[in-house]
Amino acid sequence: MSLQTVKEKLEAIPGVSVSERGTGNVNFLYVQSAKRAVEVDETPEGIWIEYWDDRDKEDERCVKEETVESEADAFAKIKSWLSCAET
């Protein structure tokens, strides 16, 4: 599995910003579009995704998190989450 593959696909979506964050062995992707965001990390179990809603609010918490097995699953779930903020 590769976060690079997910990153490249997400960067191709108009209106989506992707950045790498973290230091040392703790690196992850931060992906944002409109008022939704995700944090994406690679773990031994798969690709871990943490979903956020309305990141402008100081007290906002993670809405949900999950681990998926493939880059294709991760991309599809992230794209769906971010696109829901557009409607």
C-alpha beads as a LAMMPS data file, in Angstrom:
LAMMPS data file: protein, C-alpha beads

87 atoms
86 bonds

1 atom types
1 bond types

-500.0 500.0 xlo xhi
-500.0 500.0 ylo yhi
-500.0 500.0 zlo zhi

Masses

1 110.0

Atoms # bond

1 1 1 0.000 0.000 0.000
2 1 1 1.148 3.512 -0.671
3 1 1 -0.030 6.873 0.556
4 1 1 1.760 8.363 -2.446
5 1 1 -0.773 6.698 -4.764
6 1 1 -3.684 8.111 -2.749
7 1 1 -2.029 11.539 -2.612
8 1 1 -1.530 11.701 -6.378
9 1 1 -5.157 10.792 -7.081
10 1 1 -6.486 13.317 -4.559
11 1 1 -4.294 16.127 -5.913
12 1 1 -5.999 15.688 -9.294
13 1 1 -9.406 16.645 -7.863
14 1 1 -10.224 20.352 -8.370
15 1 1 -10.672 22.264 -5.108
16 1 1 -8.903 19.693 -2.963
17 1 1 -5.715 20.608 -1.108
18 1 1 -3.326 17.885 0.026
19 1 1 -0.383 18.371 2.355
20 1 1 2.001 16.097 4.174
21 1 1 2.190 16.663 7.914
22 1 1 3.960 15.196 10.892
23 1 1 7.575 14.628 11.770
24 1 1 9.907 11.648 11.878
25 1 1 8.044 8.346 11.725
26 1 1 4.684 10.066 12.251
27 1 1 3.793 11.292 8.770
28 1 1 0.283 11.579 7.399
29 1 1 -1.706 13.316 4.693
30 1 1 -4.040 16.186 5.502
31 1 1 -6.670 16.603 2.796
32 1 1 -9.243 19.407 2.728
33 1 1 -12.064 20.630 0.531
34 1 1 -14.661 23.230 1.523
35 1 1 -15.549 22.556 5.163
36 1 1 -14.568 18.887 5.336
37 1 1 -11.193 17.294 5.823
38 1 1 -9.510 13.962 6.375
39 1 1 -6.263 12.785 7.859
40 1 1 -4.811 9.708 6.172
41 1 1 -2.063 7.434 7.459
42 1 1 -0.610 4.073 6.526
43 1 1 -0.680 1.420 9.254
44 1 1 0.172 -2.283 9.337
45 1 1 -3.600 -2.973 9.165
46 1 1 -4.203 -0.815 6.091
47 1 1 -4.922 2.829 5.327
48 1 1 -6.355 4.652 8.319
49 1 1 -8.730 7.560 7.635
50 1 1 -9.973 10.097 10.170
51 1 1 -12.914 12.212 8.981
52 1 1 -13.471 15.808 10.090
53 1 1 -16.401 18.162 9.529
54 1 1 -16.253 21.989 9.643
55 1 1 -12.582 22.399 10.549
56 1 1 -13.166 26.123 11.132
57 1 1 -14.746 25.468 14.522
58 1 1 -12.259 25.380 17.390
59 1 1 -14.173 22.728 19.314
60 1 1 -14.809 20.420 16.350
61 1 1 -13.948 16.766 16.875
62 1 1 -13.291 13.862 14.585
63 1 1 -16.589 12.610 13.149
64 1 1 -15.440 9.037 12.554
65 1 1 -12.437 6.937 11.679
66 1 1 -11.851 3.684 9.859
67 1 1 -9.181 1.508 8.302
68 1 1 -9.505 0.301 4.707
69 1 1 -7.451 -2.307 2.903
70 1 1 -6.594 -0.658 -0.413
71 1 1 -5.636 2.624 -2.009
72 1 1 -8.735 2.385 -4.222
73 1 1 -11.031 2.042 -1.192
74 1 1 -9.292 4.923 0.571
75 1 1 -9.565 7.192 -2.465
76 1 1 -13.250 6.393 -3.006
77 1 1 -14.191 6.994 0.637
78 1 1 -12.176 10.207 0.923
79 1 1 -13.552 11.582 -2.350
80 1 1 -17.107 10.797 -1.242
81 1 1 -16.611 12.482 2.158
82 1 1 -15.095 15.632 0.682
83 1 1 -17.663 15.936 -2.090
84 1 1 -20.548 15.838 0.412
85 1 1 -19.378 19.206 1.736
86 1 1 -19.955 20.780 -1.676
87 1 1 -23.722 20.158 -1.656

Bonds

1 1 1 2
2 1 2 3
3 1 3 4
4 1 4 5
5 1 5 6
6 1 6 7
7 1 7 8
8 1 8 9
9 1 9 10
10 1 10 11
11 1 11 12
12 1 12 13
13 1 13 14
14 1 14 15
15 1 15 16
16 1 16 17
17 1 17 18
18 1 18 19
19 1 19 20
20 1 20 21
21 1 21 22
22 1 22 23
23 1 23 24
24 1 24 25
25 1 25 26
26 1 26 27
27 1 27 28
28 1 28 29
29 1 29 30
30 1 30 31
31 1 31 32
32 1 32 33
33 1 33 34
34 1 34 35
35 1 35 36
36 1 36 37
37 1 37 38
38 1 38 39
39 1 39 40
40 1 40 41
41 1 41 42
42 1 42 43
43 1 43 44
44 1 44 45
45 1 45 46
46 1 46 47
47 1 47 48
48 1 48 49
49 1 49 50
50 1 50 51
51 1 51 52
52 1 52 53
53 1 53 54
54 1 54 55
55 1 55 56
56 1 56 57
57 1 57 58
58 1 58 59
59 1 59 60
60 1 60 61
61 1 61 62
62 1 62 63
63 1 63 64
64 1 64 65
65 1 65 66
66 1 66 67
67 1 67 68
68 1 68 69
69 1 69 70
70 1 70 71
71 1 71 72
72 1 72 73
73 1 73 74
74 1 74 75
75 1 75 76
76 1 76 77
77 1 77 78
78 1 78 79
79 1 79 80
80 1 80 81
81 1 81 82
82 1 82 83
83 1 83 84
84 1 84 85
85 1 85 86
86 1 86 87
